[in-house]
Amino acid sequence: MPATAQSGESSRLRRSWLKDLAGAAALAAGLSLTVALLADPGAMYLATALALLVAGTAGLALLAPRALARHHPHDTLGSANRVTLLRAAGLAPLAALAVGAAEPWPAWFAVTLATALAVLDGVDGRLARRTGLSSAFGARFDMETDALLILVLSVLVWAWGKAGAWVLLSGVLRYAFVAAAAVWAWLGGALPSSRRRQTVCVLQVVCLILPLVPSMPPDAGAGVAGFGLAALVGSFLVDVRWLRAHRTPAGGLAAALACLWLGSAAAPALAAPARYEIDPSHLSIGFLVDHVGYAKTLGMFRKASGSYAFDEATGALTDVRIVIETASVFTNDEARDGHLRGKDFLDSQRHPSMVFTATKARRVAERRFVIDGQLQLLGRQRPVSLEATWNKSAVTPIGVPLLRPYVMGVSARGRFRRSEFGMNYAVDNGWVGDEVELIIEFEAKRR
């Protein structure tokens, strides 16, 4: 794209950001004013809320445009980032409640607003996947908003006397990790995605909202907050142990923070390329093998699974793994299929699976890649390359709206010599070809 066109798109994106930022700030200011009219003393609350709002708005106005230009490869801000912007603005009127007493109506307001901000966290992630406007900027913005929400909630729980000062550890643990990672570089390594982290993140928010409910006894509220903190620290220690065992060079601090501390839906986008699971119902693995020179026999494997990581913004394809059940071979002839499962060929009883793995790929065109990997078959491992085409990535038009997954479609071709794996039956006499042509077609759902 010409430099002038890029500059024009960047300028439009910056104006859109500032306009949406001003709108979100205005809504938050209006909400703060409404609360101040009911608060006692309302002037102190309003001054605190507006001070936080001005500081936050100024920071986002100065820092975000540059990050947008570098890490948001789209010409529009997107509805997901607008939702996150509303969540960030809503933190000011929530945090300002800490200057007042824990009266019933401010407490219920805090519970309601915090719950709304937490629920919207799931909305912005789903919108990003549905619209195909995911970006490193959006993931980082969402992560920072989540971090501040938990920090604000921990301050409220402490300020209102619902728990001791120890509860502040829930909010500052992430920032303490920032300092620690600056000293021990291995803490900046990338973590594999984990449902555990996502669950702990949600649990942490819930365990900080519940103590704010006016009807919650103080001891019970402190116990709930303590349970959430214990779960967070436990998850933290599990991941620190993993990082220590898989030490990597310095770098990737933001990635480690996102996965280790938050475990949110946005975290995988920062920690590594997005994770994709191959849909077994839309996976076809076929092969062609010459038969006595007359024609090629077409077969397939009916059971297989796989996953990989892919970054649409950079084209980085990593951590590829496809597992094929050898006993699922099918060539439309029962006698031949039984022979293929036997010791002359796949020896399925002793070797129930063959596995293709790859740690990286070479991008040779906009949507074409060469994946240099390893194929494990019959107890041997040999290099095999696949030529892959990225056909399409989009939210599927099929299914219930808002629940439709983001799907990536891929076609791949490859070839190898079976004799390299010790499968020598009928090679020398030419009855069954040595070269095996692979045909792979699949759709994969982004996690």
C-alpha positions as CSV (number, residue, x, y, z in Angstrom):
1,M,0.0,0.0,0.0
2,P,1.4,3.5,-0.8
3,A,2.7,5.5,2.1
4,T,0.1,8.2,1.5
5,A,-2.8,5.7,1.6
6,Q,-1.4,4.2,4.8
7,S,-1.0,7.7,6.3
8,G,-4.6,8.5,5.4
9,E,-6.0,5.3,7.0
10,S,-3.9,6.0,10.1
11,S,-5.3,9.5,10.4
12,R,-8.9,8.3,10.0
13,L,-8.4,5.6,12.6
14,R,-6.8,8.2,15.0
15,R,-9.8,10.6,14.5
16,S,-12.2,7.7,15.1
17,W,-10.4,6.7,18.3
18,L,-10.5,10.2,19.7
19,K,-14.1,10.7,18.8
20,D,-15.1,7.4,20.5
21,L,-12.9,8.2,23.4
22,A,-14.6,11.5,23.9
23,G,-18.0,9.9,23.7
24,A,-17.2,7.2,26.3
25,A,-15.7,9.8,28.6
26,A,-18.8,11.9,28.3
27,L,-21.0,9.0,29.2
28,A,-18.9,8.2,32.2
29,A,-18.9,11.8,33.3
30,G,-22.7,11.8,33.1
31,L,-22.9,8.7,35.1
32,S,-20.6,10.1,37.7
33,L,-22.7,13.3,38.0
34,T,-25.9,11.3,38.5
35,V,-24.2,9.3,41.3
36,A,-22.8,12.5,42.9
37,L,-26.3,14.0,43.1
38,L,-27.3,11.1,45.3
39,A,-24.1,10.7,47.2
40,D,-23.2,12.2,50.6
41,P,-20.9,14.1,50.2
42,G,-21.4,14.1,46.4
43,A,-18.8,16.8,45.7
44,M,-15.9,14.6,46.9
45,Y,-17.1,11.6,44.8
46,L,-17.6,13.8,41.7
47,A,-14.2,15.4,42.0
48,T,-12.5,12.0,42.4
49,A,-14.4,10.5,39.5
50,L,-13.7,13.4,37.1
51,A,-10.0,13.4,38.1
52,L,-9.7,9.7,37.3
53,L,-11.6,10.2,34.1
54,V,-9.5,13.1,32.9
55,A,-6.3,11.3,33.7
56,G,-7.4,8.1,32.0
57,T,-8.7,10.0,28.9
58,A,-5.5,12.0,28.5
59,G,-3.4,8.8,28.8
60,L,-5.5,7.0,26.2
61,A,-5.5,10.0,23.9
62,L,-1.7,10.2,24.0
63,L,-0.7,6.6,24.0
64,A,-3.3,4.6,22.1
65,P,-3.1,6.2,18.6
66,R,0.5,5.0,18.2
67,A,-0.3,1.5,19.3
68,L,-3.3,1.5,17.0
69,A,-1.1,2.3,14.0
70,R,1.4,-0.4,14.9
71,H,-0.8,-3.2,16.2
72,H,-4.2,-2.8,14.7
73,P,-4.0,-3.8,11.0
74,H,-7.6,-2.7,10.1
75,D,-9.0,0.5,8.7
76,T,-11.7,0.7,11.3
77,L,-11.7,0.7,15.1
78,G,-14.3,-2.0,15.4
79,S,-17.2,-2.6,17.7
80,A,-15.2,-4.8,20.0
81,N,-12.7,-2.0,20.8
82,R,-15.6,0.4,21.4
83,V,-17.1,-1.9,23.9
84,T,-13.7,-2.2,25.7
85,L,-13.5,1.6,25.6
86,L,-16.8,1.9,27.4
87,R,-15.6,-0.6,30.0
88,A,-12.5,1.4,30.6
89,A,-14.5,4.6,31.0
90,G,-16.8,2.9,33.4
91,L,-13.9,2.2,35.8
92,A,-13.7,5.9,36.8
93,P,-17.2,6.2,38.5
94,L,-16.6,2.7,40.0
95,A,-13.2,3.6,41.5
96,A,-14.4,6.9,42.9
97,L,-16.8,5.1,45.2
98,A,-13.8,4.2,47.4
99,V,-13.8,7.7,48.9
100,G,-17.3,7.2,50.4
101,A,-18.8,4.8,52.9
102,A,-20.2,1.4,52.1
103,E,-23.8,2.5,52.3
104,P,-26.4,0.2,50.7
105,W,-27.2,2.1,47.6
106,P,-23.5,2.9,46.6
107,A,-22.7,-0.7,47.3
108,W,-25.5,-2.0,45.0
109,F,-24.4,0.5,42.4
110,A,-20.9,-0.8,42.6
111,V,-22.1,-4.4,42.3
112,T,-24.3,-3.6,39.3
113,L,-21.7,-1.5,37.5
114,A,-18.9,-4.0,38.1
115,T,-21.1,-6.9,37.0
116,A,-22.0,-5.0,33.8
117,L,-18.3,-4.3,33.1
118,A,-17.4,-8.0,33.6
119,V,-20.2,-9.2,31.4
120,L,-19.2,-6.8,28.6
121,D,-15.7,-8.4,28.8
122,G,-17.2,-11.5,27.1
123,V,-19.1,-9.4,24.6
124,D,-16.0,-7.5,23.2
125,G,-14.1,-10.7,22.7
126,R,-17.0,-12.4,20.8
127,L,-17.5,-9.3,18.7
128,A,-13.8,-9.2,17.7
129,R,-13.9,-12.9,16.6
130,R,-17.3,-12.4,14.8
131,T,-16.2,-9.4,12.9
132,G,-12.7,-10.6,12.1
133,L,-11.2,-7.4,13.5
134,S,-9.0,-9.1,16.2
135,S,-5.7,-7.4,16.7
136,A,-2.8,-7.3,19.1
137,F,-3.9,-3.8,20.1
138,G,-7.4,-5.0,20.9
139,A,-6.1,-7.9,23.0
140,R,-3.8,-5.7,24.9
141,F,-6.4,-3.0,25.5
142,D,-8.8,-5.6,26.8
143,M,-6.1,-7.1,29.0
144,E,-5.3,-3.8,30.6
145,T,-8.9,-3.0,31.2
146,D,-9.4,-6.3,32.9
147,A,-6.4,-5.7,35.1
148,L,-7.6,-2.3,36.2
149,L,-11.1,-3.7,36.9
150,I,-9.6,-6.2,39.3
151,L,-7.4,-3.6,40.9
152,V,-10.4,-1.3,41.4
153,L,-12.5,-4.0,42.9
154,S,-9.7,-5.1,45.3
155,V,-9.4,-1.4,46.4
156,L,-13.1,-1.2,47.0
157,V,-13.2,-4.4,49.0
158,W,-10.4,-3.1,51.2
159,A,-11.6,0.5,51.5
160,W,-15.1,-0.6,52.6
161,G,-13.7,-2.9,55.2
162,K,-14.9,-6.1,53.6
163,A,-11.4,-7.7,53.9
164,G,-8.0,-6.8,55.1
165,A,-5.2,-5.2,53.2
166,W,-4.1,-8.6,51.9
167,V,-7.0,-8.4,49.4
168,L,-5.0,-5.7,47.5
169,L,-2.6,-8.5,46.4
170,S,-5.3,-9.5,43.9
171,G,-5.0,-6.2,42.1
172,V,-1.2,-5.6,42.4
173,L,0.0,-9.2,41.7
174,R,0.1,-8.5,38.0
175,Y,2.1,-5.3,38.4
176,A,4.5,-7.1,40.8
177,F,5.0,-9.6,38.1
178,V,6.0,-6.8,35.7
179,A,8.8,-5.8,38.0
180,A,9.9,-9.5,38.5
181,A,10.0,-10.2,34.8
182,A,12.3,-7.2,34.4
183,V,14.8,-9.0,36.6
184,W,14.2,-12.6,35.6
185,A,13.8,-12.6,31.8
186,W,12.5,-16.2,31.6
187,L,9.3,-15.0,33.2
188,G,8.7,-13.3,29.8
189,G,8.2,-16.6,28.0
190,A,5.0,-17.4,26.2
191,L,2.6,-19.9,27.8
192,P,0.3,-22.4,26.1
193,S,-3.4,-21.4,26.2
194,S,-5.3,-22.9,29.2
195,R,-8.9,-23.2,30.3
196,R,-7.7,-23.1,33.8
197,R,-6.4,-19.5,33.5
198,Q,-9.7,-18.4,31.9
199,T,-11.7,-20.0,34.7
200,V,-9.5,-18.4,37.4
201,C,-9.8,-15.0,35.8
202,V,-13.6,-15.1,35.9
203,L,-13.5,-16.6,39.4
204,Q,-11.3,-13.7,40.6
205,V,-13.7,-11.1,39.4
206,V,-16.7,-12.8,40.9
207,C,-14.9,-13.3,44.2
208,L,-14.2,-9.6,44.4
209,I,-17.8,-8.5,43.5
210,L,-19.6,-10.7,46.0
211,P,-18.0,-9.1,49.1
212,L,-19.5,-5.8,47.9
213,V,-23.1,-7.1,48.2
214,P,-24.6,-5.3,51.2
215,S,-26.3,-8.5,52.5
216,M,-23.0,-10.4,52.5
217,P,-21.7,-10.9,56.0
218,P,-18.1,-9.4,56.4
219,D,-16.6,-12.7,57.4
220,A,-18.2,-14.5,54.4
221,G,-17.1,-11.8,52.1
222,A,-13.5,-12.0,53.3
223,G,-13.6,-15.8,52.9
224,V,-14.9,-15.5,49.3
225,A,-12.2,-12.9,48.4
226,G,-9.6,-15.1,50.1
227,F,-10.7,-18.1,48.1
228,G,-10.4,-16.1,44.8
229,L,-6.9,-14.9,45.8
230,A,-5.8,-18.4,46.7
231,A,-7.0,-19.7,43.3
232,L,-5.2,-16.9,41.5
233,V,-1.9,-17.5,43.4
234,G,-2.2,-21.2,42.8
235,S,-2.7,-20.7,39.1
236,F,0.1,-18.2,39.1
237,L,2.5,-20.7,40.7
238,V,1.6,-23.5,38.3
239,D,2.5,-21.2,35.4
240,V,5.7,-19.9,37.0
241,R,6.8,-23.5,37.5
242,W,6.0,-24.2,33.8
243,L,8.0,-21.1,32.6
244,R,10.9,-22.1,34.8
245,A,11.0,-25.5,33.2
246,H,10.7,-24.1,29.7
247,R,13.0,-21.1,30.1
248,T,13.3,-19.0,27.0
249,P,15.4,-15.9,26.1
250,A,14.2,-12.5,27.2
251,G,11.2,-11.0,25.6
252,G,7.5,-11.5,25.3
253,L,6.8,-9.8,28.6
254,A,3.3,-8.7,27.5
255,A,2.6,-12.2,26.4
256,A,3.5,-13.7,29.7
257,L,1.5,-11.1,31.6
258,A,-1.6,-11.7,29.5
259,C,-1.6,-15.5,29.8
260,L,-0.2,-15.9,33.3
261,W,-2.2,-13.3,35.2
262,L,-5.4,-12.8,33.3
263,G,-6.0,-15.9,31.3
264,S,-8.7,-14.0,29.5
265,A,-10.1,-14.7,26.1
266,A,-7.9,-12.0,24.7
267,A,-4.7,-13.4,26.2
268,P,-3.9,-16.0,23.6
269,A,-3.7,-13.3,21.0
270,L,-0.9,-11.7,22.9
271,A,0.9,-14.8,24.2
272,A,1.1,-16.5,20.9
273,P,-0.7,-16.8,17.6
274,A,-4.4,-17.7,18.1
275,R,-5.0,-21.3,18.7
276,Y,-7.1,-23.3,16.2
277,E,-8.7,-26.8,16.7
278,I,-9.3,-28.7,13.5
279,D,-13.0,-29.6,13.2
280,P,-13.2,-33.5,12.8
281,S,-16.5,-33.2,10.9
282,H,-14.8,-31.0,8.3
283,L,-11.4,-32.8,8.0
284,S,-10.5,-35.0,5.0
285,I,-7.1,-36.7,4.8
286,G,-6.7,-38.6,1.6
287,F,-3.8,-40.3,-0.2
288,L,-3.0,-41.6,-3.7
289,V,-0.7,-44.5,-4.4
290,D,0.2,-46.1,-7.8
291,H,-1.2,-49.6,-8.5
292,V,1.0,-51.6,-11.0
293,G,1.1,-48.5,-13.2
294,Y,-2.5,-48.8,-14.2
295,A,-4.0,-46.1,-12.0
296,K,-3.7,-44.6,-8.6
297,T,-5.7,-45.9,-5.7
298,L,-7.5,-43.2,-3.7
299,G,-7.8,-43.8,0.0
300,M,-8.5,-41.8,3.1
301,F,-8.3,-41.9,6.9
302,R,-11.7,-41.4,8.5
303,K,-10.5,-40.5,12.0
304,A,-8.0,-37.7,12.8
305,S,-7.6,-34.6,14.9
306,G,-5.2,-31.7,15.0
307,S,-4.4,-28.2,16.1
308,Y,-2.1,-25.3,15.4
309,A,-1.3,-21.7,16.2
310,F,-1.7,-18.9,13.6
311,D,-1.3,-15.2,13.7
312,E,-3.3,-13.6,10.9
313,A,-1.5,-10.2,11.3
314,T,2.0,-11.6,10.8
315,G,1.3,-14.9,9.0
316,A,3.2,-16.8,11.7
317,L,2.1,-20.5,11.7
318,T,3.5,-22.6,14.6
319,D,2.9,-25.6,16.8
320,V,1.2,-27.8,14.1
321,R,0.1,-31.2,15.2
322,I,-2.1,-33.7,13.3
323,V,-2.8,-37.2,14.7
324,I,-4.2,-39.8,12.3
325,E,-5.7,-43.1,13.5
326,T,-4.2,-45.7,11.1
327,A,-7.0,-48.2,11.7
328,S,-9.4,-45.8,10.1
329,V,-7.9,-46.3,6.6
330,F,-10.6,-46.7,3.9
331,T,-10.2,-47.4,0.2
332,N,-13.7,-48.7,-0.6
333,D,-12.6,-52.3,-0.5
334,E,-12.8,-54.3,2.8
335,A,-10.1,-56.9,1.8
336,R,-7.6,-54.2,0.8
337,D,-8.4,-52.1,3.9
338,G,-7.7,-55.1,6.1
339,H,-4.4,-55.7,4.3
340,L,-3.4,-52.0,4.8
341,R,-4.1,-52.3,8.5
342,G,-1.8,-55.4,8.7
343,K,1.9,-55.8,9.2
344,D,2.7,-55.3,5.4
345,F,1.6,-51.7,5.6
346,L,0.3,-49.6,8.6
347,D,0.5,-52.3,11.2
348,S,-2.3,-50.6,13.1
349,Q,-2.3,-52.9,16.0
350,R,1.3,-52.0,17.0
351,H,1.2,-48.5,15.6
352,P,-2.3,-47.1,16.1
353,S,-1.5,-43.6,15.0
354,M,0.8,-41.6,12.8
355,V,1.6,-38.0,13.7
356,F,2.7,-35.0,11.8
357,T,4.3,-32.1,13.7
358,A,5.9,-28.8,12.8
359,T,7.2,-25.9,14.8
360,K,7.1,-23.3,12.0
361,A,6.3,-22.6,8.4
362,R,7.7,-20.5,5.5
363,R,5.3,-18.0,4.0
364,V,5.9,-18.1,0.2
365,A,2.9,-16.0,-0.9
366,E,0.1,-14.0,0.6
367,R,-1.9,-17.1,1.4
368,R,0.5,-19.9,0.7
369,F,2.9,-21.6,3.1
370,V,5.4,-24.4,3.1
371,I,5.3,-26.4,6.3
372,D,8.5,-28.3,7.0
373,G,7.6,-30.9,9.6
374,Q,8.2,-34.4,10.8
375,L,6.0,-37.5,10.2
376,Q,6.1,-40.3,12.7
377,L,5.0,-43.6,11.2
378,L,5.7,-47.2,12.1
379,G,8.0,-46.0,14.9
380,R,10.2,-44.0,12.6
381,Q,10.4,-40.2,12.1
382,R,11.3,-38.6,8.8
383,P,11.0,-35.0,7.4
384,V,7.9,-34.3,5.3
385,S,6.9,-31.0,3.8
386,L,3.3,-29.8,3.2
387,E,2.3,-27.0,0.7
388,A,-0.6,-25.3,2.4
389,T,-3.1,-22.7,1.1
390,W,-5.0,-20.5,3.5
391,N,-8.4,-20.4,1.8
392,K,-10.5,-18.2,4.1
393,S,-11.0,-17.0,7.6
394,A,-14.3,-15.6,8.8
395,V,-17.2,-16.2,11.2
396,T,-19.2,-19.0,9.8
397,P,-22.6,-17.9,8.4
398,I,-24.1,-21.2,9.8
399,G,-25.6,-21.6,13.2
400,V,-27.0,-19.4,16.0
401,P,-25.9,-15.7,15.8
402,L,-23.4,-14.7,18.4
403,L,-22.5,-18.3,18.9
404,R,-21.0,-18.8,15.5
405,P,-17.3,-19.7,15.6
406,Y,-14.5,-18.0,13.7
407,V,-13.3,-20.6,11.2
408,M,-10.2,-20.9,9.0
409,G,-10.2,-23.1,5.9
410,V,-7.0,-24.8,4.7
411,S,-5.9,-27.0,1.8
412,A,-2.6,-28.9,1.9
413,R,-0.7,-31.2,-0.3
414,G,2.4,-33.3,0.3
415,R,4.3,-36.5,-0.6
416,F,6.7,-39.0,0.9
417,R,8.2,-42.4,0.2
418,R,6.8,-45.1,2.4
419,S,10.0,-47.2,2.1
420,E,11.7,-44.5,4.2
421,F,9.5,-45.7,7.1
422,G,10.2,-49.4,6.6
423,M,7.0,-50.0,4.6
424,N,8.6,-52.0,1.8
425,Y,5.8,-54.4,0.7
426,A,5.6,-54.6,-3.1
427,V,8.0,-51.7,-3.7
428,D,10.7,-53.7,-5.5
429,N,8.3,-55.4,-8.0
430,G,6.4,-52.2,-8.7
431,W,3.0,-53.6,-7.8
432,V,2.4,-50.8,-5.2
433,G,4.0,-47.4,-5.6
434,D,6.6,-46.2,-3.1
435,E,5.5,-42.5,-3.3
436,V,2.4,-41.5,-1.3
437,E,0.6,-38.3,-2.3
438,L,-1.2,-36.6,0.6
439,I,-4.4,-34.6,0.2
440,I,-5.6,-32.7,3.2
441,E,-8.6,-30.4,3.4
442,F,-10.0,-29.0,6.7
443,E,-11.7,-26.3,8.6
444,A,-10.5,-25.2,12.0
445,K,-12.2,-23.3,14.7
446,R,-10.4,-20.6,16.6
447,R,-10.5,-21.1,20.4
